[in-house]
């Protein structure tokens, strides 16, 4: 061999990112094909967490499906329950009282803030900023305290019920909620101070994972992922449910469609969610206390006093618990604006107390499908920023 000649290795390298890696945000394995530090291909390998939730619901009454809904996007459990209850209520042709609608909106928006806070802290931590994690969890803890007040649970609150709520707001909830609403904007500014003009943050996120509006529509993205590319679509405003049309809020939009713009969109969404919660708290005193269930004995459990003191109430309670509600034959699709995007519930009823078929359209699955498109041509380190910007929850992917 001539000494002037050099050997060049031309084969690519396959690298497993995950499934046991903190930056994959769950049991996600991404098979990366690399040419040095350059990503040629990124294949998400899903299914490690699959629990067959949709199939399990076929063997449970509608009310008993609610704890499973909590465990789809487990960072926004109350929102999942909210959407499922709306779907079944549409199937039953039942309208819940205004107070129920407003309280559901309030809990959904508090959950949106909590979900975005978790995303903000972990996304920042993925890219080397540890402080935002502690700051974000500081406010998230207050929201979890509010969830515990209404439901008794923090991680998996179960406050929504088909036909209403588990109970009215407990004593002390309103002052605690007001305290959060009034202090959150000041705390929110702390996150901006840490990241928005941070040069390292900007270099790790600007121009990374760019999606044009046409590409967003082709891939079926929704929620903050779509709005980061300027897609002006929000189900709360454009296809309102649960009286969202009564509230005034702004839908933030990005311009460049990159990781940085999606960060800014979610940051502003937290403030707008806080604005909605404020409006709910202002209007709740005008609504009848205790009006938290649809007045339909086929759907709503009777008050506890009636169960304990009246035989008809006891029989009604027993039949709803043991046999379940029986919607008429038919099928419905109900979509809501979950923190991560459009979450849809397709329910088929055969007239029995159990769903004949349940299909969930989860936003994390749709968003993750574009990982290969975003990662090609980027550096290995950018794959961490791309997974973080998607704000995926693997339980939502692996339903």
C-alpha positions in Angstrom: 0.0 0.0 0.0 1.2 3.4 -0.9 2.0 5.5 2.2 0.2 8.4 0.7 -3.0 6.4 0.6 -5.4 6.6 3.5 -8.1 4.2 4.6 -11.6 5.5 4.9 -14.3 3.7 6.8 -17.6 4.2 4.8 -20.1 2.1 6.8 -22.6 3.7 9.1 -23.2 2.9 12.7 -26.4 1.8 14.4 -27.0 3.2 17.8 -29.7 2.5 20.3 -31.0 5.6 22.1 -33.1 4.2 24.9 -35.3 2.5 26.1 -33.5 3.0 29.4 -32.4 6.6 28.9 -33.7 9.6 30.8 -34.0 11.8 27.8 -36.4 9.4 26.0 -39.1 10.3 28.5 -40.2 6.8 29.1 -39.5 3.4 27.6 -38.8 4.6 24.0 -36.1 3.0 21.9 -34.9 5.0 18.9 -32.7 3.1 16.5 -30.4 5.8 15.0 -28.3 5.3 11.9 -25.3 7.6 12.2 -22.5 8.8 9.9 -20.2 10.1 12.6 -22.4 12.6 14.5 -24.9 13.0 11.6 -28.2 11.3 11.8 -29.2 9.4 8.6 -32.2 7.7 10.0 -34.2 7.6 13.3 -36.7 4.8 13.8 -38.8 5.0 17.0 -39.4 1.5 18.4 -42.6 1.6 20.4 -44.6 -1.0 22.3 -42.5 -1.6 25.5 -45.3 -0.2 27.7 -48.3 -1.5 25.8 -51.1 -2.5 28.2 -54.1 -2.9 25.9 -56.2 -0.2 27.6 -58.6 0.1 24.7 -59.3 -3.6 24.7 -59.6 -3.7 28.5 -62.4 -1.1 28.3 -64.5 -3.7 26.4 -64.7 -5.7 29.6 -65.6 -2.9 32.0 -68.6 -0.7 32.5 -68.3 2.8 31.3 -67.7 4.2 34.8 -65.0 1.6 35.4 -63.2 2.7 32.3 -62.4 6.1 33.9 -59.4 4.9 36.0 -57.9 3.5 32.8 -58.3 6.9 31.0 -56.3 8.4 33.7 -53.3 6.3 32.7 -53.2 7.3 29.0 -51.4 10.6 29.3 -50.7 10.2 33.0 -49.4 13.8 33.2 -52.9 15.1 32.3 -55.2 12.4 33.7 -58.1 14.7 34.5 -58.2 15.9 30.9 -58.4 12.3 29.6 -61.3 11.7 31.9 -62.9 14.9 30.8 -62.8 13.8 27.1 -64.1 10.3 27.8 -67.0 11.7 29.9 -67.9 14.1 27.1 -67.9 11.2 24.6 -70.2 9.0 26.7 -72.5 12.0 27.5 -72.8 12.6 23.8 -73.7 9.0 23.3 -76.3 9.3 26.1 -77.5 12.7 24.8 -77.1 14.1 28.3 -76.2 17.7 29.1 -74.5 18.5 32.4 -75.2 21.7 34.4 -73.3 24.9 33.8 -71.5 24.6 37.1 -70.1 21.2 36.0 -69.0 22.6 32.7 -67.2 25.5 34.3 -65.5 23.4 37.0 -64.4 20.8 34.3 -62.9 23.6 32.3 -61.0 25.0 35.3 -59.6 21.6 36.2 -58.6 20.9 32.6 -56.8 24.2 32.4 -55.0 23.7 35.7 -54.0 20.3 34.3 -52.7 21.9 31.1 -50.5 24.2 33.1 -49.2 21.2 35.2 -48.5 19.2 32.1 -46.6 22.1 30.4 -44.6 22.7 33.6 -43.5 19.1 33.6 -42.5 19.4 29.9 -40.7 22.7 30.6 -38.7 21.3 33.5 -37.7 18.0 31.8 -37.0 19.6 28.4 -34.7 22.1 30.0 -33.0 19.4 32.0 -32.5 17.3 28.8 -30.5 20.2 27.3 -28.4 20.8 30.4 -30.4 23.4 32.4 -31.2 21.9 35.8 -32.7 25.0 37.5 -35.9 25.2 35.5 -36.9 21.7 36.7 -37.0 22.8 40.3 -38.8 26.1 39.4 -41.4 24.4 37.3 -42.1 21.7 39.9 -42.6 24.4 42.5 -45.8 25.5 40.8 -46.8 22.0 39.7 -46.9 20.9 43.3 -49.5 23.6 44.0 -51.7 22.3 41.2 -51.3 18.7 42.5 -52.4 20.0 45.9 -55.6 21.4 44.2 -56.2 18.0 42.5 -55.8 16.3 45.9 -58.4 18.6 47.4 -61.1 17.7 44.9 -60.4 14.0 44.3 -58.1 12.7 47.1 -55.4 11.9 44.6 -52.4 13.8 43.1 -51.0 11.8 40.2 -54.2 10.2 39.1 -57.1 12.4 40.1 -60.6 11.1 39.3 -62.9 14.0 39.7 -64.9 13.9 36.5 -67.9 11.4 36.4 -70.1 10.5 33.5 -73.0 13.0 34.0 -71.2 15.3 36.3 -68.5 15.4 39.0 -67.6 13.3 42.0 -68.7 16.2 44.3 -68.7 19.9 44.6 -65.6 21.9 45.2 -64.4 21.3 48.8 -64.0 24.0 51.4 -60.8 25.9 51.0 -60.4 25.1 47.3 -61.5 28.5 45.9 -59.0 30.5 48.1 -56.2 28.1 47.2 -57.0 28.3 43.5 -57.2 32.1 43.7 -53.8 32.2 45.4 -52.3 30.1 42.5 -53.9 32.2 39.8 -52.7 35.5 41.3 -49.1 34.4 41.9 -48.5 32.3 38.8 -47.7 35.1 36.3 -44.8 36.3 38.5 -43.5 32.8 38.8 -43.9 32.3 35.1 -41.5 35.2 34.5 -38.8 33.2 36.3 -38.9 30.6 33.5 -38.5 33.3 30.9 -35.6 34.8 32.8 -33.8 31.4 32.9 -34.3 30.3 29.3 -35.8 32.7 26.7 -32.7 34.8 26.1 -30.2 32.1 27.3 -27.7 31.8 24.5 -27.1 28.1 25.1 -30.9 27.4 25.1 -31.3 29.4 21.9 -28.4 27.6 20.1 -29.9 24.2 21.1 -33.4 25.0 20.0 -33.5 27.6 17.2 -33.7 26.1 13.8 -33.9 22.6 15.2 -36.8 20.4 14.1 -38.3 22.8 11.6 -41.8 21.9 10.2 -43.6 24.0 7.7 -47.4 24.5 7.9 -47.9 22.1 5.0 -45.7 19.5 6.6 -47.6 19.8 9.9 -50.9 19.1 8.1 -49.4 16.2 6.2 -48.2 14.6 9.4 -51.4 15.2 11.3 -49.9 17.3 14.1 -52.1 19.2 16.4 -51.9 21.3 19.6 -48.7 23.2 20.4 -46.8 21.2 17.9 -49.0 22.5 15.1 -49.4 26.0 16.5 -45.6 26.3 16.7 -45.6 26.3 12.9 -48.4 28.9 12.7 -51.4 26.5 12.3 -54.2 28.6 13.8 -56.3 25.8 15.2 -57.5 25.2 18.7 -60.5 23.0 19.5 -61.4 25.0 22.5 -62.0 28.0 20.3 -62.8 26.4 16.9 -65.0 23.5 18.0 -65.9 24.5 21.6 -67.1 22.1 24.2 -68.1 22.5 27.9 -68.8 26.2 27.5 -65.3 27.2 26.3 -67.1 29.7 24.1 -67.9 31.7 27.3 -64.2 32.4 28.0 -61.8 34.9 26.5 -58.4 33.7 25.7 -55.7 34.0 22.9 -54.3 31.1 20.9 -50.5 31.7 20.6 -48.8 30.9 17.3 -45.2 30.4 16.2 -43.6 31.6 13.1 -40.6 29.5 12.4 -41.9 26.1 13.3 -38.8 25.1 15.2 -38.1 23.8 18.7 -37.7 27.4 20.0 -41.1 28.5 18.7 -42.8 25.5 20.2 -41.2 26.4 23.5 -42.6 30.0 23.2 -46.1 28.7 22.3 -46.3 26.4 25.3 -45.0 29.2 27.6 -47.8 31.5 26.4 -50.4 28.8 26.6 -49.7 28.5 30.4 -50.6 32.1 30.9 -53.7 31.8 28.7 -54.8 28.7 30.7 -54.3 30.7 33.9 -56.4 33.5 32.4 -59.2 31.0 31.8 -59.0 29.6 35.4 -59.3 33.2 36.6 -62.5 33.7 34.6 -64.0 30.5 35.9 -63.3 31.6 39.5 -64.9 34.9 38.9 -68.1 33.4 37.6 -68.5 30.4 39.9 -70.3 32.5 42.7 -73.1 33.2 40.2 -73.8 29.4 39.7 -75.9 27.3 42.1 -73.7 25.5 44.6 -74.1 21.7 44.6 -75.5 21.6 41.1 -72.8 19.1 40.0 -74.8 16.3 38.3 -77.1 15.8 35.4 -80.7 15.3 36.6 -81.0 11.9 35.0 -81.3 8.8 37.2 -80.2 6.6 34.3 -76.8 8.2 34.5 -76.1 10.1 37.7 -75.7 8.5 41.1 -78.3 9.7 43.6 -77.2 11.9 46.6 -75.8 10.0 49.5 -78.7 11.1 51.7 -81.1 9.4 49.3 -78.9 6.3 49.3 -78.9 6.0 53.0 -82.5 7.0 53.8 -84.6 6.1 50.7 -85.1 2.6 49.3 -85.5 4.0 45.7 -82.3 5.9 46.0 -80.5 2.8 47.3 -81.8 0.7 44.4 -80.9 3.3 41.9 -77.3 3.5 43.3 -77.0 -0.3 43.4 -78.1 -0.8 39.8 -75.8 2.0 38.4 -72.8 0.6 40.3 -73.5 -3.2 39.6 -75.0 -3.0 36.2 -73.6 0.3 34.8 -75.3 2.8 32.5 -76.6 1.5 29.2 -76.3 4.0 26.3 -78.3 3.3 23.2 -76.8 1.6 20.2 -74.6 4.0 18.2 -71.2 5.5 17.8 -69.7 8.9 18.6 -66.4 10.7 18.3 -65.5 13.4 20.8 -62.2 15.3 20.5 -60.8 17.8 23.0 -57.7 20.1 23.2 -55.4 18.1 25.5 -52.1 19.7 26.5 -50.2 17.7 23.9 -52.8 18.2 21.1 -56.0 16.7 19.9 -57.2 13.8 21.9 -60.2 12.0 20.5 -62.4 9.2 21.8 -64.3 7.0 19.4 -66.9 5.0 21.3 -69.2 2.3 19.8 -72.2 1.1 21.9 -74.2 -2.0 21.3 -76.7 -1.1 24.0 -74.9 -3.0 26.7 -73.3 -1.5 29.9 -69.8 -2.0 28.4 -68.3 -0.3 25.3 -68.4 -2.5 22.3 -65.3 -0.7 21.0 -63.2 2.2 22.2 -60.5 3.8 20.2 -58.4 6.7 21.5 -56.6 9.1 19.1 -53.7 10.1 21.2 -51.6 13.2 20.3 -48.2 11.7 21.4 -48.4 8.9 18.9 -49.1 11.2 16.0 -46.4 13.7 17.0 -43.8 11.0 17.5 -44.4 9.5 14.1 -42.5 12.5 12.5 -39.3 11.9 14.5 -37.4 10.4 11.5 -38.4 13.4 9.3 -37.1 15.9 11.9 -33.9 14.1 12.8 -32.5 13.4 9.4 -29.5 15.5 8.7 -29.3 16.8 12.3 -26.6 16.0 14.8 -26.9 13.3 17.5 -27.3 15.9 20.2 -30.3 17.3 18.4 -32.2 14.1 18.8 -32.6 14.9 22.5 -34.0 18.3 21.7 -36.4 16.8 19.2 -37.8 14.2 21.6 -38.1 16.9 24.3 -40.0 19.3 22.0 -42.6 16.6 21.2 -43.6 16.4 24.8 -44.5 12.7 24.4 -45.8 10.4 27.1 -45.2 6.8 26.2 -48.3 5.5 27.9 -50.2 7.7 25.4 -48.2 6.2 22.6 -48.5 2.6 23.8 -52.2 2.5 24.5 
